[in-house]
Amino acid sequence: MKVKVDVKKCVGHARCAASAPEVYELDDNGFNVTAEKQIHRGQEEKARRGARACPERIIAIEEE
């Protein structure tokens, strides 16, 4: 599984990281900087939860 974030559209709600801090990284201002990340086994549901928490819907999950 892979996570892709359109980081240019992030407005800094930080809900993704609040839901899954192990998956989503924020900068000092609370904006997502995780453009693309391979998800480790056992973190799949956390990655999905973080994606669902994003009000802008800028996080895509790619199942492999």
MOPAC internal coordinates of N, CA, C and O (Angstrom, degrees):
PM7 1SCF
backbone

  N    0.0000 0     0.00 0     0.00 0    0    0    0
  C    1.4366 1     0.00 0     0.00 0    1    0    0
  C    1.5218 1   108.56 1     0.00 0    2    1    0
  O    1.2310 1   121.47 1   -35.01 1    3    2    1
  N    1.3448 1   114.80 1   144.99 1    3    2    1
  C    1.4506 1   121.15 1   179.67 1    5    3    2
  C    1.5333 1   108.42 1  -133.67 1    6    5    3
  O    1.2310 1   120.90 1   -35.95 1    7    6    5
  N    1.3239 1   115.88 1   144.05 1    7    6    5
  C    1.4558 1   122.53 1   176.08 1    9    7    6
  C    1.5172 1   107.84 1  -109.26 1   10    9    7
  O    1.2310 1   120.83 1   -46.05 1   11   10    9
  N    1.3261 1   116.02 1   133.95 1   11   10    9
  C    1.4621 1   121.14 1   174.88 1   13   11   10
  C    1.5279 1   107.53 1  -126.41 1   14   13   11
  O    1.2310 1   121.24 1   -49.02 1   15   14   13
  N    1.3237 1   115.23 1   130.98 1   15   14   13
  C    1.4601 1   121.78 1  -178.54 1   17   15   14
  C    1.5236 1   108.77 1  -121.65 1   18   17   15
  O    1.2310 1   120.66 1   -48.86 1   19   18   17
  N    1.3193 1   116.34 1   131.14 1   19   18   17
  C    1.4564 1   120.84 1   173.47 1   21   19   18
  C    1.5263 1   106.58 1   -82.15 1   22   21   19
  O    1.2310 1   120.97 1   -98.16 1   23   22   21
  N    1.3220 1   115.75 1    81.84 1   23   22   21
  C    1.4699 1   121.60 1  -171.27 1   25   23   22
  C    1.5325 1   112.95 1   -61.97 1   26   25   23
  O    1.2310 1   119.67 1   155.81 1   27   26   25
  N    1.3165 1   118.24 1   -24.19 1   27   26   25
  C    1.4658 1   120.88 1   178.49 1   29   27   26
  C    1.5237 1   111.91 1   -67.97 1   30   29   27
  O    1.2310 1   120.33 1   157.30 1   31   30   29
  N    1.3233 1   116.98 1   -22.70 1   31   30   29
  C    1.4669 1   121.08 1  -179.31 1   33   31   30
  C    1.5289 1   112.93 1   -96.62 1   34   33   31
  O    1.2310 1   120.23 1   179.11 1   35   34   33
  N    1.3207 1   117.17 1    -0.89 1   35   34   33
  C    1.4640 1   120.97 1  -179.75 1   37   35   34
  C    1.5319 1   108.98 1   -68.63 1   38   37   35
  O    1.2310 1   120.65 1   -48.15 1   39   38   37
  N    1.3358 1   116.36 1   131.85 1   39   38   37
  C    1.4665 1   121.05 1   178.86 1   41   39   38
  C    1.5249 1   111.98 1  -108.21 1   42   41   39
  O    1.2310 1   119.91 1  -175.71 1   43   42   41
  N    1.3149 1   117.77 1     4.29 1   43   42   41
  C    1.4545 1   121.50 1   170.30 1   45   43   42
  C    1.5146 1   117.48 1    87.00 1   46   45   43
  O    1.2310 1   119.75 1  -153.23 1   47   46   45
  N    1.3248 1   118.08 1    26.77 1   47   46   45
  C    1.4669 1   119.37 1   175.61 1   49   47   46
  C    1.5230 1   111.79 1   -67.09 1   50   49   47
  O    1.2310 1   120.25 1   150.87 1   51   50   49
  N    1.3268 1   117.13 1   -29.13 1   51   50   49
  C    1.4656 1   124.78 1   177.96 1   53   51   50
  C    1.5219 1   113.81 1    65.74 1   54   53   51
  O    1.2310 1   120.00 1  -160.73 1   55   54   53
  N    1.3027 1   117.61 1    19.27 1   55   54   53
  C    1.4692 1   120.78 1   179.11 1   57   55   54
  C    1.5241 1   111.91 1   -69.70 1   58   57   55
  O    1.2310 1   120.40 1   149.34 1   59   58   57
  N    1.3253 1   116.84 1   -30.66 1   59   58   57
  C    1.4676 1   120.02 1   178.77 1   61   59   58
  C    1.5246 1   109.71 1   -62.14 1   62   61   59
  O    1.2310 1   120.79 1   131.22 1   63   62   61
  N    1.3286 1   116.10 1   -48.78 1   63   62   61
  C    1.4631 1   120.55 1  -178.50 1   65   63   62
  C    1.5217 1   111.91 1   -70.67 1   66   65   63
  O    1.2310 1   120.25 1   149.39 1   67   66   65
  N    1.3198 1   117.13 1   -30.61 1   67   66   65
  C    1.4644 1   119.45 1   176.32 1   69   67   66
  C    1.5263 1   110.17 1   -65.79 1   70   69   67
  O    1.2310 1   120.75 1   145.89 1   71   70   69
  N    1.3301 1   116.16 1   -34.11 1   71   70   69
  C    1.4640 1   121.28 1   179.26 1   73   71   70
  C    1.5218 1   113.07 1   -82.02 1   74   73   71
  O    1.2310 1   120.48 1   147.36 1   75   74   73
  N    1.3204 1   116.68 1   -32.64 1   75   74   73
  C    1.4681 1   121.15 1  -175.69 1   77   75   74
  C    1.5251 1   110.86 1  -148.24 1   78   77   75
  O    1.2310 1   119.67 1  -107.47 1   79   78   77
  N    1.3239 1   118.24 1    72.53 1   79   78   77
  C    1.4704 1   120.37 1  -178.02 1   81   79   78
  C    1.5264 1   113.92 1   -63.58 1   82   81   79
  O    1.2310 1   120.24 1   158.93 1   83   82   81
  N    1.3368 1   117.14 1   -21.07 1   83   82   81
  C    1.4659 1   120.20 1   178.53 1   85   83   82
  C    1.5163 1   111.94 1   -74.38 1   86   85   83
  O    1.2310 1   120.62 1   162.06 1   87   86   85
  N    1.3314 1   116.42 1   -17.94 1   87   86   85
  C    1.4573 1   121.38 1  -174.51 1   89   87   86
  C    1.5267 1   111.79 1  -104.09 1   90   89   87
  O    1.2310 1   120.42 1   133.81 1   91   90   89
  N    1.3329 1   116.80 1   -46.19 1   91   90   89
  C    1.4628 1   121.59 1  -172.49 1   93   91   90
  C    1.5206 1   111.42 1  -104.67 1   94   93   91
  O    1.2310 1   121.16 1   -50.40 1   95   94   93
  N    1.3204 1   115.39 1   129.60 1   95   94   93
  C    1.4656 1   121.61 1  -179.18 1   97   95   94
  C    1.5233 1   109.08 1  -106.58 1   98   97   95
  O    1.2310 1   120.99 1   -43.16 1   99   98   97
  N    1.3185 1   115.72 1   136.84 1   99   98   97
  C    1.4597 1   121.57 1   178.77 1  101   99   98
  C    1.5267 1   110.39 1  -113.41 1  102  101   99
  O    1.2310 1   121.26 1   -25.29 1  103  102  101
  N    1.3307 1   115.20 1   154.71 1  103  102  101
  C    1.4598 1   118.64 1   173.42 1  105  103  102
  C    1.5313 1   108.87 1   -84.35 1  106  105  103
  O    1.2310 1   120.13 1     4.91 1  107  106  105
  N    1.3086 1   117.35 1  -175.09 1  107  106  105
  C    1.4617 1   121.72 1  -176.89 1  109  107  106
  C    1.5233 1   113.26 1   -65.62 1  110  109  107
  O    1.2310 1   120.20 1   162.38 1  111  110  109
  N    1.3240 1   117.23 1   -17.62 1  111  110  109
  C    1.4607 1   121.76 1   179.93 1  113  111  110
  C    1.5236 1   112.82 1   -99.52 1  114  113  111
  O    1.2310 1   120.12 1  -176.75 1  115  114  113
  N    1.3314 1   117.38 1     3.25 1  115  114  113
  C    1.4588 1   121.46 1   177.67 1  117  115  114
  C    1.5119 1   115.59 1    88.59 1  118  117  115
  O    1.2310 1   120.16 1  -166.97 1  119  118  117
  N    1.3286 1   117.30 1    13.03 1  119  118  117
  C    1.4576 1   120.98 1   178.71 1  121  119  118
  C    1.5301 1   110.28 1   -93.76 1  122  121  119
  O    1.2310 1   120.89 1   -38.83 1  123  122  121
  N    1.3180 1   115.91 1   141.17 1  123  122  121
  C    1.4543 1   122.01 1  -179.45 1  125  123  122
  C    1.5334 1   109.73 1   -67.67 1  126  125  123
  O    1.2310 1   120.54 1   -48.75 1  127  126  125
  N    1.3191 1   116.58 1   131.25 1  127  126  125
  C    1.4667 1   121.79 1   177.68 1  129  127  126
  C    1.5310 1   111.55 1  -117.75 1  130  129  127
  O    1.2310 1   120.63 1  -166.73 1  131  130  129
  N    1.3218 1   116.40 1    13.27 1  131  130  129
  C    1.4620 1   122.07 1  -178.69 1  133  131  130
  C    1.5225 1   108.98 1   -90.75 1  134  133  131
  O    1.2310 1   120.02 1   -99.18 1  135  134  133
  N    1.3186 1   117.57 1    80.82 1  135  134  133
  C    1.4633 1   120.70 1  -177.68 1  137  135  134
  C    1.5269 1   111.37 1   -64.46 1  138  137  135
  O    1.2310 1   120.81 1   137.93 1  139  138  137
  N    1.3263 1   116.06 1   -42.07 1  139  138  137
  C    1.4621 1   121.00 1   179.92 1  141  139  138
  C    1.5176 1   108.59 1  -154.83 1  142  141  139
  O    1.2310 1   120.90 1   -42.75 1  143  142  141
  N    1.3175 1   115.89 1   137.25 1  143  142  141
  C    1.4588 1   119.14 1  -178.33 1  145  143  142
  C    1.5208 1   110.41 1  -151.95 1  146  145  143
  O    1.2310 1   121.40 1   -46.26 1  147  146  145
  N    1.3136 1   114.94 1   133.74 1  147  146  145
  C    1.4587 1   121.48 1   172.21 1  149  147  146
  C    1.5267 1   107.26 1   -78.58 1  150  149  147
  O    1.2310 1   120.45 1   -50.07 1  151  150  149
  N    1.3134 1   116.75 1   129.93 1  151  150  149
  C    1.4580 1   121.88 1  -176.65 1  153  151  150
  C    1.5241 1   109.74 1   -93.56 1  154  153  151
  O    1.2310 1   121.20 1   -49.19 1  155  154  153
  N    1.3135 1   115.31 1   130.81 1  155  154  153
  C    1.4603 1   120.90 1  -179.99 1  157  155  154
  C    1.5234 1   111.03 1   -77.53 1  158  157  155
  O    1.2310 1   121.43 1   -26.78 1  159  158  157
  N    1.2902 1   114.87 1   153.22 1  159  158  157
  C    1.4683 1   121.42 1   177.95 1  161  159  158
  C    1.5294 1   108.71 1   -55.20 1  162  161  159
  O    1.2310 1   120.90 1   -46.13 1  163  162  161
  N    1.3161 1   115.88 1   133.87 1  163  162  161
  C    1.4457 1   122.00 1  -179.87 1  165  163  162
  C    1.5222 1   113.59 1    96.08 1  166  165  163
  O    1.2310 1   120.17 1   168.16 1  167  166  165
  N    1.3415 1   117.27 1   -11.84 1  167  166  165
  C    1.4644 1   120.73 1   179.44 1  169  167  166
  C    1.5322 1   112.40 1  -107.35 1  170  169  167
  O    1.2310 1   120.74 1  -174.82 1  171  170  169
  N    1.3203 1   116.19 1     5.18 1  171  170  169
  C    1.4667 1   119.79 1  -175.28 1  173  171  170
  C    1.5327 1   112.69 1   -59.42 1  174  173  171
  O    1.2310 1   120.37 1   132.14 1  175  174  173
  N    1.3147 1   116.90 1   -47.86 1  175  174  173
  C    1.4641 1   120.06 1  -177.59 1  177  175  174
  C    1.5258 1   110.81 1   -66.79 1  178  177  175
  O    1.2310 1   119.70 1   144.25 1  179  178  177
  N    1.3140 1   118.17 1   -35.75 1  179  178  177
  C    1.4648 1   121.08 1   176.61 1  181  179  178
  C    1.5260 1   110.36 1   -63.69 1  182  181  179
  O    1.2310 1   120.25 1   138.21 1  183  182  181
  N    1.3238 1   117.13 1   -41.79 1  183  182  181
  C    1.4650 1   121.07 1   178.23 1  185  183  182
  C    1.5199 1   110.70 1   -62.26 1  186  185  183
  O    1.2310 1   120.29 1   137.00 1  187  186  185
  N    1.3228 1   117.04 1   -43.00 1  187  186  185
  C    1.4649 1   121.10 1   177.91 1  189  187  186
  C    1.5266 1   111.26 1   -64.23 1  190  189  187
  O    1.2310 1   120.53 1   137.69 1  191  190  189
  N    1.3229 1   116.60 1   -42.31 1  191  190  189
  C    1.4666 1   121.28 1   179.77 1  193  191  190
  C    1.5340 1   110.14 1   -61.05 1  194  193  191
  O    1.2310 1   120.23 1   136.36 1  195  194  193
  N    1.3117 1   117.17 1   -43.64 1  195  194  193
  C    1.4605 1   120.86 1   177.71 1  197  195  194
  C    1.5170 1   112.22 1   -63.56 1  198  197  195
  O    1.2310 1   120.30 1   140.31 1  199  198  197
  N    1.3222 1   117.03 1   -39.69 1  199  198  197
  C    1.4652 1   120.67 1   178.35 1  201  199  198
  C    1.5266 1   110.79 1   -64.80 1  202  201  199
  O    1.2310 1   120.31 1   138.30 1  203  202  201
  N    1.3186 1   117.01 1   -41.70 1  203  202  201
  C    1.4731 1   120.76 1   178.91 1  205  203  202
  C    1.5227 1   111.66 1   -66.18 1  206  205  203
  O    1.2310 1   119.93 1   152.16 1  207  206  205
  N    1.3202 1   117.74 1   -27.84 1  207  206  205
  C    1.4589 1   121.92 1  -177.76 1  209  207  206
  C    1.5298 1   112.74 1   -75.92 1  210  209  207
  O    1.2310 1   119.82 1   164.33 1  211  210  209
  N    1.3069 1   117.95 1   -15.67 1  211  210  209
  C    1.4659 1   121.49 1  -176.68 1  213  211  210
  C    1.5340 1   110.45 1   -74.74 1  214  213  211
  O    1.2310 1   119.90 1   -64.27 1  215  214  213
  N    1.3425 1   117.79 1   115.73 1  215  214  213
  C    1.4652 1   119.52 1  -179.81 1  217  215  214
  C    1.5308 1   113.40 1   -68.42 1  218  217  215
  O    1.2310 1   119.84 1   156.32 1  219  218  217
  N    1.3297 1   117.91 1   -23.68 1  219  218  217
  C    1.4668 1   121.01 1   179.39 1  221  219  218
  C    1.5231 1   112.76 1   -84.67 1  222  221  219
  O    1.2310 1   120.30 1   167.01 1  223  222  221
  N    1.3360 1   117.03 1   -12.99 1  223  222  221
  C    1.4740 1   122.58 1  -178.89 1  225  223  222
  C    1.5273 1   111.63 1    56.98 1  226  225  223
  O    1.2310 1   121.06 1  -132.81 1  227  226  225
  N    1.3319 1   115.58 1    47.19 1  227  226  225
  C    1.4678 1   120.73 1  -178.57 1  229  227  226
  C    1.5252 1   111.96 1  -102.56 1  230  229  227
  O    1.2310 1   120.45 1  -173.01 1  231  230  229
  N    1.3350 1   116.75 1     6.99 1  231  230  229
  C    1.4593 1   121.07 1  -178.96 1  233  231  230
  C    1.5206 1   108.93 1  -108.24 1  234  233  231
  O    1.2310 1   121.06 1   -56.28 1  235  234  233
  N    1.3244 1   115.57 1   123.72 1  235  234  233
  C    1.4592 1   121.55 1   178.67 1  237  235  234
  C    1.5188 1   109.38 1  -110.64 1  238  237  235
  O    1.2310 1   121.15 1   -41.46 1  239  238  237
  N    1.3226 1   115.40 1   138.54 1  239  238  237
  C    1.4590 1   122.26 1   175.58 1  241  239  238
  C    1.5210 1   107.63 1  -106.80 1  242  241  239
  O    1.2310 1   120.57 1   -54.11 1  243  242  241
  N    1.3162 1   116.52 1   125.89 1  243  242  241
  C    1.4641 1   121.85 1   176.76 1  245  243  242
  C    1.5205 1   108.52 1  -109.84 1  246  245  243
  O    1.2310 1   121.36 1   -66.20 1  247  246  245
  N    1.3132 1   115.01 1   113.80 1  247  246  245
  C    1.4688 1   120.79 1   176.60 1  249  247  246
  C    1.5236 1   107.20 1   -79.73 1  250  249  247
  O    1.2310 1   120.62 1   -41.89 1  251  250  249
  N    1.3197 1   116.41 1   138.11 1  251  250  249
  C    1.4667 1   119.10 1  -178.94 1  253  251  250
  C    1.5044 1   111.46 1  -111.29 1  254  253  251
  O    1.2310 1   120.10 1   180.00 1  255  254  253

